[in-house]
Each structure stands twice: as C-alpha cells, then as structure tokens.
Amino acid sequence: MSTTTAWHTIREASMISGLPESTLRYYEQIGIIAPITRDPSSGHRAYSDVDLERLTTVS
C-alpha cells in the first residue's frame, strides 16, 4: 500500500489558511510552524496537507 502526499505552493497555503504569504514566511522564521519542506529543484516551499492543517489551527 502506497501513500501519496499532496504538495501545495505558498500561494495555495495562503488561500487555504487565510493567512498572507508574508505571515507564513514569518511564522516559519520565528518557529511558530516547523520548517517547511523545500522543492529540491526550485527551492520553493512545498506545503503538505499536514502543514496546512497546522496553519489552519494557528489561524
């Protein structure tokens, strides 16, 4: 049995959580949320469904 993880951009995470992108970056910087996984090819943040659940709780 294999499980797949859905990955979301910071824009999608912002829209889902209701928090601005700048706030998501700030929360990661000061440790309110754990460091977000980075896409190895681009270096962009890749938010998982678990990350989004945490952001929704924080918001």
Order of alpha helices (4+ residues) and beta strands (2+ residues): alpha-alpha-alpha
